[in-house]
Amino acid sequence: MKILVTGSAGFIGGYVVEELLNNGHEVVGVDNFSKYGEVKKSYDNNPKYHFTKGDAKDVELMKKLLSDCDQMIAGAAMIGGISLFHEFAYDLLSENERIIASSFDAAIWAHKNKKLKKINIMSSSMVFESTTVYPSKEGDQLKCPPPLSTYGFQKLACEYFAKGAFEQYKLPYTIIRPFNCVGIGEKRALNDKEVYSGNVKLAMSHVVPDLVQKVLKGQDPLYILGKGNQIRHYTYGGDLAKGIRLCVESDKAINEDFNLSTPVSTTVLELAEIIWKKIKKDRPFKYISEKGYEYDVQKRVPDTSKAKELLGFETTTTLDQMLDEVIPWIAEQIKIGGI
């Protein structure tokens, strides 16, 4: 297929483009480099990859790019770590609403007038922000109270865009919810505010790169946001990309929603100790709890059975394997000033 990926230069976007190209698809990428600035990717010179520097809010550009595409992955968004939820509470809502409306306007047009078969929407585990039901399965986002953060609320709105576009214009969709993506390529964003944890300036308030950075820079005891009891499901970017590809390819994914995640729960404190031991070896692990963020969800546990049953999707990369890849990459980024 020929697939448009918006936000193709982003963190998850990079894994997705590579996965699609490696499995025989042709990819049209669009990104305005607003998050990290201009970045180079390993596949930039792949003859089946066609990149346009542009803004996903530009409906006419989106129509042009979609004019001969079979599917679209709507991944472009203003996104970042938990500090972003507080620093840019309004912008996250207004900017991402404009992006998703433009994406759907163009997709509805391309479905009606060209050959677009389906739109695939990158939602978020944050739609379950207010749930008290664990593991959270597809459909629970409609039963629990709405998300408290503007980011989570807007991601839920993306899912309603899909519902509305199908009801009114019969545009088929798949809703994709990644959980806590871990991998390489996530640098300090251009618009990040200076946020300190102890004596170390955080990269983006994403827990894995921030903890790794603090340990590599010698912070001892290690500062942890909150008590460290927060439960997350750390999922490798390459595994997520495979799940996203299966959502694109499978007829069973049409008009469905999927949690894409490892089934393994890990607390922040457990994560911190694993990272510490990988870097510091036998040095005793000590930590200090500092005040957490308001929107730091304490428990995020997905039900992953639907993706397994309908798509045959399961994650294969362990947290140990992820960290063995991520830690050396972050060490190099610290050295060259990328993080």
VENNOR-V452154 format. One record per pair of residues at least 4 apart in sequence whose C-alpha atoms are under 7 Angstrom apart, sorted by the first residue. I is the first residue (numbers start at 0). J is the second residue. D is the distance in whole Angstrom. If there is no record, write none. Layout:
I&J&D, I&J&D
This chain:
0&24&5, 0&25&6, 0&69&6, 1&24&6, 1&25&5, 1&26&6, 1&68&5, 1&69&5, 1&70&7, 2&25&6, 2&26&5, 2&27&6, 2&68&6, 2&69&6, 2&70&5, 2&71&5, 3&26&6, 3&27&5, 3&28&6, 3&65&7, 3&68&6, 3&70&6, 3&71&5, 3&72&6, 4&27&6, 4&28&5, 4&29&7, 4&71&6, 4&72&5, 4&73&6, 4&74&7, 5&28&6, 5&29&5, 5&30&6, 5&55&7, 5&72&6, 5&73&5, 5&74&5, 5&75&5, 6&12&6, 6&29&6, 6&30&5, 6&74&5, 6&75&4, 7&12&4, 7&13&6, 7&16&7, 7&28&5, 7&29&6, 7&30&6, 8&12&6, 8&13&6, 8&30&6, 9&13&6, 10&184&6, 10&185&6, 11&15&6, 11&236&6, 12&16&6, 12&74&7, 13&17&6, 14&18&6, 14&236&6, 14&237&6, 14&240&6, 15&19&6, 15&240&5, 16&20&6, 16&26&7, 17&21&6, 17&42&7, 18&22&6, 18&240&6, 18&241&6, 19&23&7, 19&24&5, 19&244&7, 20&24&5, 20&25&6, 20&26&7, 25&47&5, 25&48&6, 26&47&6, 26&48&5, 26&49&6, 27&48&6, 27&49&5, 27&50&6, 28&49&6, 28&50&5, 28&51&6, 29&50&6, 29&51&5, 29&52&6, 29&53&6, 30&51&7, 30&52&5, 30&53&6, 30&54&6, 31&52&5, 31&53&5, 31&54&5, 32&36&5, 32&37&5, 34&188&5, 34&189&6, 35&186&7, 35&187&7, 35&188&5, 35&189&6, 36&189&7, 39&43&7, 43&48&7, 55&61&7, 55&75&7, 55&98&6, 55&101&7, 55&102&7, 56&97&6, 56&98&5, 56&101&5, 57&61&6, 57&101&7, 58&62&6, 58&101&5, 58&104&7, 58&105&6, 59&63&6, 60&64&6, 61&65&6, 61&102&7, 61&105&6, 62&66&6, 62&105&5, 62&109&7, 65&109&6, 66&109&6, 66&113&6, 67&113&7, 67&114&7, 68&114&7, 68&115&6, 69&114&6, 69&115&5, 69&116&6, 70&115&5, 70&116&6, 70&117&5, 70&118&6, 71&117&7, 71&118&5, 71&119&6, 72&118&6, 72&119&5, 72&120&6, 73&102&7, 73&119&6, 73&120&5, 73&121&6, 74&120&7, 74&121&5, 76&95&6, 76&98&7, 77&91&6, 77&94&7, 77&95&6, 79&83&6, 79&203&7, 80&203&5, 80&204&5, 80&205&5, 81&204&6, 81&205&7, 81&295&7, 82&86&6, 82&204&6, 83&87&6, 84&88&5, 84&148&7, 84&150&6, 87&91&6, 88&92&7, 88&149&6, 89&93&6, 90&94&5, 91&95&6, 91&149&7, 91&150&6, 92&96&6, 92&149&6, 92&150&6, 92&153&6, 93&97&6, 94&98&6, 95&99&6, 96&100&6, 97&101&6, 98&102&6, 99&103&6, 99&157&7, 100&104&6, 101&105&6, 102&106&6, 103&107&6, 104&108&6, 105&109&6, 106&110&6, 106&118&7, 107&111&6, 107&168&7, 107&170&6, 108&112&6, 109&113&5, 109&114&6, 109&115&5, 110&114&6, 110&115&5, 110&116&6, 110&170&7, 116&171&7, 117&170&6, 117&171&5, 117&172&5, 118&171&6, 118&172&5, 118&173&7, 119&172&6, 119&173&5, 119&174&6, 119&247&7, 120&173&6, 120&174&5, 120&175&6, 121&174&6, 121&175&5, 121&176&6, 122&154&5, 122&157&7, 122&174&6, 122&175&6, 122&176&5, 123&154&6, 123&176&5, 123&177&6, 123&178&7, 124&176&6, 124&177&6, 124&178&6, 125&151&5, 126&140&6, 126&146&6, 126&151&5, 126&152&7, 126&154&6, 126&155&5, 127&140&6, 127&146&7, 128&146&5, 128&151&7, 128&296&6, 129&143&6, 129&144&6, 129&145&6, 129&146&5, 129&147&7, 130&143&5, 130&144&7, 133&300&6, 134&300&5, 134&301&5, 134&302&5, 135&139&6, 135&300&6, 135&301&5, 135&302&5, 136&301&6, 136&302&5, 137&256&7, 137&257&7, 137&258&7, 139&143&6, 145&152&7, 146&151&5, 146&152&5, 147&152&7, 148&152&6, 148&294&6, 149&153&6, 150&154&6, 151&155&6, 152&156&6, 153&157&6, 154&158&7, 155&159&7, 156&160&6, 157&161&7, 158&162&6, 158&174&7, 159&163&6, 160&164&6, 161&165&6, 161&172&6, 162&166&6, 163&167&6, 164&168&5, 164&169&6, 164&170&6, 165&169&4, 165&170&5, 165&171&6, 171&253&6, 171&254&6, 172&253&6, 172&254&5, 173&246&7, 173&252&6, 173&253&6, 173&254&5, 173&255&5, 173&256&6, 174&255&6, 174&256&4, 174&257&6, 175&256&6, 175&257&5, 175&258&6, 176&257&6, 176&258&5, 176&259&6, 177&239&7, 177&258&6, 177&259&5, 177&260&6, 178&232&6, 178&233&7, 178&234&6, 178&259&6, 178&260&5, 179&232&6, 179&233&5, 179&234&6, 180&233&6, 180&234&5, 180&235&6, 180&236&6, 181&233&6, 181&234&6, 181&235&5, 181&236&6, 182&235&6, 182&236&5, 182&321&7, 182&325&6, 183&325&6, 183&328&7, 186&202&7, 186&337&6, 186&338&5, 187&191&7, 187&202&5, 187&203&6, 187&337&7, 187&338&5, 188&203&7, 191&203&7, 193&200&6, 194&200&6, 194&201&6, 195&199&5, 195&200&4, 195&201&6, 196&200&6, 196&201&7, 196&222&6, 197&222&6, 199&213&6, 201&209&6, 202&209&6, 202&338&6, 204&209&6, 205&209&6, 206&210&6, 207&211&6, 208&212&6, 209&213&6, 210&214&6, 210&271&7, 211&215&6, 211&274&6, 211&326&6, 212&216&6, 212&329&7, 213&217&6, 213&218&5, 214&218&5, 214&275&6, 219&285&7, 220&285&5, 220&286&5, 220&287&6, 221&285&6, 221&286&4, 221&287&6, 222&286&6, 222&287&5, 222&288&6, 222&289&7, 223&227&6, 223&286&7, 223&287&6, 223&288&5, 223&289&6, 224&288&6, 224&289&5, 224&290&6, 224&291&5, 225&288&5, 225&289&6, 225&290&5, 225&291&4, 226&288&5, 227&266&6, 227&267&5, 227&268&5, 228&266&5, 228&267&6, 228&268&6, 229&266&5, 229&267&6, 229&297&4, 229&298&6, 230&264&6, 230&265&6, 230&266&4, 230&267&7, 230&297&6, 230&298&5, 230&299&6, 231&264&6, 231&265&6, 231&266&6, 231&298&7, 231&299&6, 231&300&7, 232&260&7, 232&261&6, 232&262&7, 232&263&6, 232&264&5, 232&265&6, 232&300&7, 233&261&7, 233&318&7, 234&239&7, 234&260&6, 234&261&5, 235&239&6, 235&316&6, 235&321&6, 236&240&6, 237&241&6, 238&242&6, 238&314&6, 238&315&7, 239&243&6, 239&259&6, 240&244&6, 241&245&6, 242&246&6, 242&259&7, 242&312&6, 243&247&6, 244&248&6, 245&249&6, 245&310&6, 246&252&5, 249&310&7, 251&309&6, 257&305&7, 257&306&6, 258&301&7, 258&303&6, 258&306&7, 259&303&7, 259&306&7, 260&303&7, 260&314&7, 261&314&6, 262&303&6, 265&269&6, 265&270&7, 266&270&6, 267&271&6, 268&272&6, 269&273&6, 270&274&6, 271&275&6, 272&276&6, 272&284&7, 273&277&6, 274&278&6, 275&279&6, 275&284&7, 276&280&5, 276&281&7, 291&295&7, 303&307&7, 304&308&6, 305&309&6, 306&310&5, 306&311&6, 306&312&6, 307&311&4, 307&312&5, 307&313&6, 316&320&6, 316&321&7, 317&321&6, 318&322&6, 319&323&6, 320&324&7, 321&325&6, 322&326&6, 324&328&7, 325&329&6, 326&330&6, 327&331&6, 328&332&6, 329&333&6, 330&334&6, 331&335&6, 332&336&6, 332&337&5, 332&338&6, 333&337&6, 333&338&6
